[in-house]
């Protein structure tokens, strides 16, 4: 059996789990594969281990992988994998999830990163770091978070974990999502507002939604125009939730103060992408869940998934 572990960007996957226990040939692919080359590169493999929503595997690509028998993805959903196509071929898909009853791997790390971005923006960390290195000293004043409104687009597992730090910093949280009720929001001490009000009242708009056809492009030109000129946007969720072209236009026109992004429509972010040159941004390379502890747990569970498949009793199955 040949196993391919895709998108091992840091070249660490081999050391993070006991792959030798599988008794198989395991190849670790660190560089992203151009879409046109994916089918040829992955054709020899019976098992694929995917880092969620890095390499996209659509039906047309999967149809060319005649040897494929099993797929593992980190997380318990993967919007870039055609699970329906695999199900039609009888190919099971397993995921990775919460360990020992705790939160899913990466949740705490993603929330921490969201706050790192917010603090970096308000305290001018990147700007003042670069200014100091070029001989300047205190080029502008930092700002406080106290008294500002944190607008949460989504109050699920990650959105709720944003609340503790917000309150510690003296911020007022509000929230909206399509399924959020006033009762659920109140149970977490949050005011549930209507969609337009969320954007209009935001000092910080932080996105915590799952990517789906319902949320794709949810933050577009109209929504950005509702935001105050001093407001900023943080996206540590999924890039396509925000209309990237509309965001670049809003930043260039000064309609919002800035944007801090960890996720993009295409990853890695291509050279020449307009976001790279957009003003008033902090850009990170999808670091939300990319920590030592998180990836170690994900790869450990991936090995468990493969071992269970080999034994004939697959676990953590992802179904339609």
C-alpha positions as CSV (number, residue, x, y, z in Angstrom):
1,X,0.0,0.0,0.0
2,X,1.2,3.5,-0.9
3,X,0.1,6.5,1.2
4,X,0.6,10.1,0.2
5,X,0.5,12.8,2.9
6,X,-0.2,16.1,1.1
7,X,0.7,19.7,1.9
8,X,3.2,19.0,4.6
9,X,4.4,22.6,4.3
10,X,6.9,22.5,7.2
11,X,8.2,19.0,6.5
12,X,7.2,17.9,10.0
13,X,4.5,15.2,9.4
14,X,6.9,12.3,9.4
15,X,8.0,13.1,12.9
16,X,4.6,13.9,14.3
17,X,3.1,10.3,14.2
18,X,4.2,6.7,14.0
19,X,3.7,6.1,10.3
20,X,5.9,3.0,10.4
21,X,3.3,1.2,12.4
22,X,1.2,1.1,9.2
23,X,3.7,-1.2,7.4
24,X,3.2,0.8,4.2
25,X,5.2,3.1,2.0
26,X,4.4,6.7,3.1
27,X,5.5,9.6,1.0
28,X,5.3,13.2,2.4
29,X,4.6,15.9,-0.2
30,X,5.6,19.3,1.2
31,X,5.1,21.5,-1.9
32,X,1.7,22.4,-3.2
33,X,0.9,20.6,-6.4
34,X,-0.4,22.6,-9.4
35,X,-3.9,21.7,-10.2
36,X,-3.1,20.4,-13.6
37,X,-0.5,18.0,-12.2
38,X,-2.5,16.6,-9.3
39,X,-4.0,13.5,-11.0
40,X,-0.7,12.4,-12.4
41,X,1.2,13.0,-9.1
42,X,-1.4,11.1,-7.0
43,X,-2.2,8.3,-9.4
44,X,0.1,5.7,-7.7
45,X,-1.5,6.0,-4.2
46,X,-4.2,3.9,-2.6
47,X,-4.5,6.3,0.4
48,X,-4.4,10.1,0.6
49,X,-4.0,12.1,3.8
50,X,-5.2,15.7,3.2
51,X,-4.6,18.8,5.2
52,X,-8.1,20.3,5.1
53,X,-8.8,22.6,2.2
54,X,-5.3,23.0,1.0
55,X,-5.2,20.8,-2.1
56,X,-8.6,20.7,-3.8
57,X,-9.8,17.4,-5.1
58,X,-12.9,17.7,-7.3
59,X,-14.8,14.9,-9.0
60,X,-12.9,15.3,-12.3
61,X,-9.5,14.9,-10.5
62,X,-10.7,12.1,-8.3
63,X,-12.1,10.2,-11.2
64,X,-8.6,9.8,-12.6
65,X,-7.3,8.2,-9.4
66,X,-8.2,4.6,-10.2
67,X,-6.0,3.1,-7.4
68,X,-7.6,5.2,-4.6
69,X,-9.2,3.2,-1.8
70,X,-9.3,5.5,1.2
71,X,-9.0,9.2,2.1
72,X,-8.3,10.9,5.4
73,X,-8.8,14.6,5.9
74,X,-7.9,16.6,9.0
75,X,-11.1,18.0,10.5
76,X,-14.5,16.4,10.1
77,X,-15.4,18.4,6.9
78,X,-13.5,19.5,3.9
79,X,-15.2,21.8,1.4
80,X,-12.4,21.2,-1.1
81,X,-13.0,17.4,-1.3
82,X,-15.9,15.9,-3.4
83,X,-17.1,13.4,-0.7
84,X,-20.2,12.6,-2.8
85,X,-18.0,11.4,-5.7
86,X,-16.0,9.2,-3.3
87,X,-19.2,7.8,-1.7
88,X,-20.5,6.9,-5.2
89,X,-17.4,4.9,-5.8
90,X,-17.5,3.3,-2.3
91,X,-14.4,5.0,-1.1
92,X,-14.6,5.8,2.6
93,X,-13.4,9.2,4.0
94,X,-12.3,9.6,7.6
95,X,-11.5,12.8,9.5
96,X,-9.9,13.9,12.7
97,X,-11.8,15.4,15.6
98,X,-11.9,16.2,19.3
99,X,-9.5,14.2,21.5
100,X,-10.6,13.0,24.9
101,X,-13.8,15.0,24.8
102,X,-12.0,18.3,24.3
103,X,-12.4,20.8,21.5
104,X,-11.5,19.9,17.9
105,X,-7.8,20.3,17.2
106,X,-7.0,23.9,16.1
107,X,-10.0,25.6,17.7
108,X,-8.0,27.3,20.5
109,X,-5.1,28.0,18.2
110,X,-7.4,29.8,15.7
111,X,-9.0,31.9,18.3
112,X,-5.6,32.9,19.7
113,X,-4.5,33.9,16.2
114,X,-7.6,36.0,15.7
115,X,-6.8,37.9,18.8
116,X,-3.1,38.2,17.8
117,X,-4.3,39.9,14.6
118,X,-6.7,42.2,16.4
119,X,-4.0,43.2,18.9
120,X,-1.4,43.6,16.2
121,X,-3.7,45.9,14.3
122,X,-4.8,48.2,17.2
123,X,-1.3,48.3,18.8
124,X,0.4,48.9,15.3
125,X,2.8,46.0,15.8
126,X,3.8,45.4,12.2
127,X,3.8,49.0,11.2
128,X,5.9,50.2,14.2
129,X,8.3,47.3,13.9
130,X,9.0,48.2,10.3
131,X,9.2,51.9,11.0
132,X,11.7,51.4,13.8
133,X,13.9,49.2,11.6
134,X,14.0,52.0,9.1
135,X,15.0,54.7,11.6
136,X,11.7,56.1,12.7
137,X,10.3,56.2,16.3
138,X,6.6,56.2,17.2
139,X,5.1,57.1,13.8
140,X,1.5,57.1,15.0
141,X,-0.6,56.4,18.1
142,X,-1.9,52.9,19.1
143,X,-5.5,52.5,20.1
144,X,-7.3,50.8,22.9
145,X,-9.9,47.9,22.6
146,X,-11.9,49.0,25.6
147,X,-15.3,50.4,24.8
148,X,-15.3,49.0,21.2
149,X,-17.8,46.6,19.6
150,X,-16.7,43.1,18.6
151,X,-19.1,41.9,15.9
152,X,-19.0,38.2,15.6
153,X,-20.2,36.8,12.2
154,X,-21.0,33.3,13.7
155,X,-21.4,32.3,17.3
156,X,-20.4,28.6,17.1
157,X,-17.5,26.9,18.8
158,X,-14.9,29.4,17.7
159,X,-17.1,32.5,17.9
160,X,-18.0,31.7,21.5
161,X,-14.3,31.3,22.4
162,X,-13.8,34.9,21.3
163,X,-16.0,36.2,24.1
164,X,-13.7,35.7,27.1
165,X,-10.8,37.9,25.8
166,X,-13.3,40.4,24.4
167,X,-14.8,40.9,27.8
168,X,-11.4,41.0,29.5
169,X,-10.4,43.8,27.1
170,X,-13.7,45.7,27.8
171,X,-15.3,45.2,24.5
172,X,-19.0,44.7,23.8
173,X,-19.8,41.6,21.8
174,X,-22.7,41.4,19.3
175,X,-23.4,38.5,16.9
176,X,-25.4,37.3,13.9
177,X,-25.6,34.2,11.8
178,X,-28.5,32.8,9.9
179,X,-29.4,30.2,12.5
180,X,-28.5,32.2,15.6
181,X,-31.5,32.9,17.9
182,X,-31.8,35.7,20.5
183,X,-32.1,33.1,23.2
184,X,-28.9,31.3,22.2
185,X,-27.0,34.5,22.0
186,X,-28.4,35.7,25.4
187,X,-27.3,32.4,27.0
188,X,-23.8,33.4,26.1
189,X,-24.2,37.0,27.2
190,X,-24.3,38.3,23.7
191,X,-26.7,40.6,21.9
192,X,-28.1,39.0,18.8
193,X,-28.5,41.7,16.1
194,X,-29.8,41.7,12.5
195,X,-27.3,41.2,9.7
196,X,-27.0,44.8,8.5
197,X,-26.7,46.1,12.1
198,X,-23.8,43.7,12.7
199,X,-21.8,45.3,10.0
200,X,-22.9,48.9,10.8
201,X,-22.0,48.6,14.5
202,X,-18.7,46.7,14.2
203,X,-15.5,48.2,15.3
204,X,-14.0,44.8,14.7
205,X,-15.8,42.3,12.5
206,X,-14.5,38.8,13.2
207,X,-15.6,35.9,10.9
208,X,-16.3,32.5,12.4
209,X,-18.5,30.6,9.9
210,X,-18.1,27.3,8.1
211,X,-17.6,27.7,4.3
212,X,-20.7,26.5,2.4
213,X,-22.7,27.6,-0.5
214,X,-24.8,29.7,1.9
215,X,-21.8,31.5,3.3
216,X,-19.6,31.9,0.2
217,X,-19.4,35.6,-0.7
218,X,-21.5,36.5,2.4
219,X,-19.3,39.5,3.0
220,X,-19.4,41.5,-0.2
221,X,-19.4,45.1,-1.4
222,X,-22.8,45.9,0.1
223,X,-21.8,44.6,3.6
224,X,-18.4,46.3,3.5
225,X,-20.2,49.6,2.6
226,X,-22.3,49.3,5.8
227,X,-19.2,49.3,8.0
228,X,-17.8,52.5,9.5
229,X,-14.6,53.9,8.0
230,X,-12.7,53.2,11.3
231,X,-13.8,49.5,11.4
232,X,-11.6,46.6,10.6
233,X,-12.2,43.0,9.4
234,X,-10.6,39.8,10.6
235,X,-10.9,36.6,8.7
236,X,-9.4,33.4,10.2
237,X,-12.3,31.2,8.9
238,X,-12.2,30.6,5.1
239,X,-11.2,33.0,2.4
240,X,-14.2,32.7,0.1
241,X,-16.6,33.9,2.8
242,X,-15.4,37.4,1.9
243,X,-15.5,38.7,-1.7
244,X,-11.8,39.4,-2.1
245,X,-12.2,41.9,-5.0
246,X,-14.8,43.9,-3.0
247,X,-12.5,43.9,0.0
248,X,-9.5,45.2,-2.0
249,X,-11.7,47.9,-3.5
250,X,-13.0,48.9,-0.1
251,X,-9.5,49.1,1.3
252,X,-8.3,51.2,-1.6
253,X,-11.2,53.6,-1.2
254,X,-10.7,53.8,2.6
255,X,-14.2,52.5,3.2
256,X,-12.9,50.5,6.1
257,X,-9.7,51.0,8.1
258,X,-8.1,47.7,7.5
259,X,-8.2,43.9,7.2
260,X,-6.3,41.1,8.9
261,X,-6.4,37.9,7.0
262,X,-5.2,34.4,7.5
263,X,-7.2,32.7,4.8
264,X,-7.7,33.2,1.0
265,X,-9.6,32.0,-2.0
266,X,-6.5,30.3,-3.3
267,X,-3.8,29.0,-1.0
268,X,-0.9,29.6,-1.0
269,X,-1.8,33.1,-2.0
270,X,-0.4,33.5,-5.6
271,X,2.3,36.1,-6.4
272,X,0.6,39.1,-7.9
273,X,-2.7,38.6,-6.0
274,X,-4.2,42.1,-5.5
275,X,-4.5,41.4,-1.7
276,X,-0.7,41.4,-1.5
277,X,-0.7,45.1,-2.5
278,X,-3.9,46.2,-0.8
279,X,-3.3,49.0,1.8
280,X,-3.8,48.6,5.5
281,X,-3.6,44.9,5.8
282,X,-1.9,42.3,7.9
283,X,-1.6,39.0,5.9
284,X,-0.6,35.6,7.4
285,X,-0.2,32.3,5.6
286,X,-3.1,30.3,7.1
287,X,-1.5,29.8,10.5
288,X,-4.7,29.4,12.5
289,X,-4.4,25.7,13.2
290,X,-0.8,25.3,12.2
291,X,0.8,24.7,15.6
292,X,2.9,21.9,17.0
293,X,0.2,20.5,19.3
294,X,-2.6,20.8,16.7
295,X,-0.8,19.2,13.8
296,X,0.6,16.4,16.0
297,X,-2.9,15.5,17.2
298,X,-4.2,15.6,13.6
299,X,-1.5,13.4,12.2
300,X,-1.7,11.0,15.2
301,X,-5.5,10.6,14.4
302,X,-4.8,10.2,10.7
303,X,-2.5,7.2,11.4
304,X,-5.3,5.8,13.7
305,X,-7.8,6.3,10.8
306,X,-5.6,4.4,8.3
307,X,-4.9,1.6,10.7
308,X,-8.6,1.2,11.3
309,X,-9.3,1.1,7.6
310,X,-6.6,-1.5,7.1
311,X,-8.2,-3.7,9.8
312,X,-11.6,-3.4,8.1
313,X,-13.2,-1.2,10.8
314,X,-12.9,2.4,9.6
315,X,-13.5,5.1,12.2
316,X,-14.4,8.8,12.3
317,X,-16.2,8.4,8.9
318,X,-17.4,11.5,7.1
319,X,-20.8,10.9,5.5
320,X,-23.0,13.0,3.3
